[in-house]
Amino acid sequence: MDYIIKLAFAFLIFMFTWFFQVQNQEWDVNRSLLKDANNMAVHDAAQEINEDQRSHGLLIINPTEAYATFKETLQKNLGLDSELSPLEGSRFHDKVNILEFVVIDESSSVSFPFLYEDQRYGITKYIQGPSVIAVIETKHPQLLASGKVQEPIQVPAVQEYKFNE
C-alpha cells in the first residue's frame, strides 16, 4: 500500500511538471507569433506614406490608413476577425488587444534622431526617422487552473525609416 501511495504521488508530480512545461512552451510559441506578426504589421503600416507630401521631400505617414493596414496585417497573420478575436483554427484562444499605436513623422514637431520613451511598455529607442510604434497583447495561455494569475503577453514593435547621410 505504501508503494502505491508513493507511486501515485510521484505520478501527480510528474503530471503537474509536464503541464507546467507545456504551458510555458505555449507561452513561448504565442509570444513568438505575436512578435513576428507585430513586426510585419508595423512594417506594413509604415508603408502608408502620403505621396503628395513625399513629392515635396517629406515622409508623412497617414495615421488612419496606417492603423487600418496595421490591423489588417494582424488579422491575416494571426487568424483574427475584424474585432481581433481568434477565428476557428487560430492558434490563439483570446482576443488580441492593441494597447498603443503611434505614428511619429515629419508632420510632428520632432527632429530626428529622437529619443522615444514609453515607461508603460518599457520602450526606449533612438528613432532615426519617421516611425510606427505599436504594442499588442493577449492573455497568457493557462492550461492549469491555479490561484496565480499570469501577466498577459505584451509585445512592442518599432518600424522606422533611416535617412542616409
SULPEZI-V651289 format. One line per field, one symbol per residue. ss: DSSP state (h for helix, s for strand, l for the rest). psi: psi as a letter, one per 40 degrees, with the letter a starting at -180 (. if undefined). A space follows every 10 residues. Layout:
BEGIN
ss = ???
psi = ???
END
This chain:
BEGIN
ss = lhhhhhhhhh hhhhhhhhhh hhhhhhhhhh hhhhhhhhhh hhhhhhllsl hhhhllllll slhhhhhhhh hhhhhhhhls lllllsllll llllllssss ssssllllll lllsssssll llssssslll ssssssssll llllllllll llssssssss lllll
psi = dddddddddd dddddddddd dddddddddd dddddddddd dddddeegih ddddeeehhh hhdddddddd dddddddefi aeefihihei dieiihhhdh hhhhaeeifh hiihhhhhdd efhhhhhdah ihhihiiiih hhdhhiehhi iihhhiihhi hhhh.
END
